[in-house]
Amino acid sequence: MKEDAIVRFHQERNAPDWMKKITDKELEQLGAIGYKVEQLAMYFNVPKAEFMYYYSLADSPIRYYYERGKLVQQAKEGFNMADAAASGDNATQAQRFDKLRRAVKFQNEVNEIFFGDVQV
């Protein structure tokens, strides 16, 4: 998705004007911090039901950038843990890294069982 994906989505869907105020960078940062989707509606000061509707659409840029922010943050943390674990100097980081890998593996397996070929 391009940087203007939210604005383009707004225009194509004749979506509410509040959508034009949301930026991809802001959504990614909020996702990285770990806020729940419902909290995003409050943060952007928009009706929760309306926000959740546009978030839940299959091609929603709101969902894309929110999920991308979570993924990028988790990957950055994983890189740091992997480096620390590889050096052998930090046993705690090695344990955290193993825990992260197990969590990612578990989530991928759950998605495969429940969603199969469906992109989620």
C-alpha positions as CSV (number, residue, x, y, z in Angstrom):
1,M,0.0,0.0,0.0
2,K,1.2,3.5,-0.8
3,E,1.4,6.4,1.7
4,D,-1.8,7.9,0.3
5,A,-3.7,4.6,0.6
6,I,-6.0,5.9,3.4
7,V,-6.9,9.0,1.4
8,R,-7.5,7.0,-1.7
9,F,-9.6,4.4,0.2
10,H,-11.6,7.3,1.6
11,Q,-12.3,8.7,-1.8
12,E,-13.1,5.4,-3.4
13,R,-15.5,4.3,-0.6
14,N,-17.0,7.7,0.1
15,A,-15.9,7.1,3.6
16,P,-16.3,9.6,6.5
17,D,-14.1,12.7,6.6
18,W,-12.4,11.6,9.8
19,M,-10.5,9.0,7.7
20,K,-8.5,11.8,5.9
21,K,-7.0,12.9,9.2
22,I,-5.4,9.5,9.9
23,T,-1.9,8.8,8.7
24,D,-0.2,5.5,8.0
25,K,2.7,6.5,10.2
26,E,0.5,7.3,13.2
27,L,-1.4,4.0,12.8
28,E,1.9,2.0,12.6
29,Q,3.2,3.7,15.7
30,L,0.0,3.0,17.7
31,G,0.1,-0.6,16.5
32,A,3.7,-0.9,17.6
33,I,2.9,0.5,21.0
34,G,0.2,-2.2,21.4
35,Y,-3.0,-0.3,21.7
36,K,-6.2,-2.2,21.0
37,V,-8.2,-1.4,17.8
38,E,-11.1,-0.1,20.0
39,Q,-8.7,2.4,21.6
40,L,-7.7,3.8,18.2
41,A,-11.3,5.0,17.7
42,M,-11.0,6.9,21.0
43,Y,-7.5,8.2,20.1
44,F,-8.8,9.6,16.7
45,N,-12.0,10.8,18.4
46,V,-14.3,8.9,16.0
47,P,-17.4,6.8,16.6
48,K,-16.2,3.3,17.7
49,A,-18.7,1.4,15.6
50,E,-17.9,3.4,12.5
51,F,-14.1,3.0,13.0
52,M,-14.5,-0.8,13.6
53,Y,-16.5,-1.1,10.4
54,Y,-13.8,0.4,8.3
55,Y,-11.1,-1.5,10.1
56,S,-12.9,-4.8,9.5
57,L,-13.2,-4.4,5.7
58,A,-11.0,-6.9,3.8
59,D,-9.0,-4.2,2.0
60,S,-8.8,-1.7,4.9
61,P,-5.7,0.4,4.9
62,I,-6.5,1.1,8.6
63,R,-6.0,-2.5,9.4
64,Y,-3.0,-2.9,7.1
65,Y,-1.0,-0.1,8.7
66,Y,-2.0,-1.0,12.3
67,E,-1.0,-4.7,11.8
68,R,2.2,-3.6,9.9
69,G,3.2,-1.4,12.9
70,K,2.8,-4.4,15.3
71,L,4.8,-6.6,12.9
72,V,7.6,-4.1,12.4
73,Q,8.0,-3.5,16.1
74,Q,8.0,-7.2,16.9
75,A,10.6,-7.8,14.1
76,K,12.8,-5.1,15.5
77,E,12.7,-6.6,18.9
78,G,13.3,-10.0,17.5
79,F,16.4,-8.7,15.6
80,N,17.8,-7.2,18.8
81,M,17.1,-10.4,20.8
82,A,18.6,-12.6,18.1
83,D,21.8,-10.5,18.1
84,A,22.1,-10.7,21.9
85,A,21.3,-14.4,21.9
86,A,23.9,-15.1,19.2
87,S,26.6,-13.4,21.1
88,G,26.0,-15.8,24.0
89,D,26.5,-13.1,26.6
90,N,22.9,-12.6,27.5
91,A,21.0,-15.6,28.6
92,T,17.9,-13.6,29.4
93,Q,17.7,-12.3,25.8
94,A,18.2,-15.8,24.5
95,Q,15.2,-17.0,26.6
96,R,13.1,-14.0,25.4
97,F,14.1,-14.8,21.8
98,D,13.0,-18.4,22.2
99,K,9.7,-17.3,23.7
100,L,9.1,-14.9,20.8
101,R,9.9,-17.6,18.2
102,R,7.5,-20.0,19.9
103,A,4.7,-17.3,20.0
104,V,5.2,-16.4,16.3
105,K,5.2,-20.1,15.4
106,F,2.1,-20.8,17.4
107,Q,0.2,-17.8,15.8
108,N,1.2,-18.9,12.3
109,E,0.0,-22.5,13.0
110,V,-3.3,-21.2,14.4
111,N,-3.8,-19.0,11.3
112,E,-3.0,-22.0,9.0
113,I,-5.5,-24.2,10.8
114,F,-8.3,-21.7,10.9
115,F,-7.7,-19.6,7.8
116,G,-5.7,-21.9,5.4
117,D,-5.3,-20.1,2.2
118,V,-7.2,-17.0,3.2
119,Q,-5.1,-13.9,3.6
120,V,-5.5,-12.5,7.1
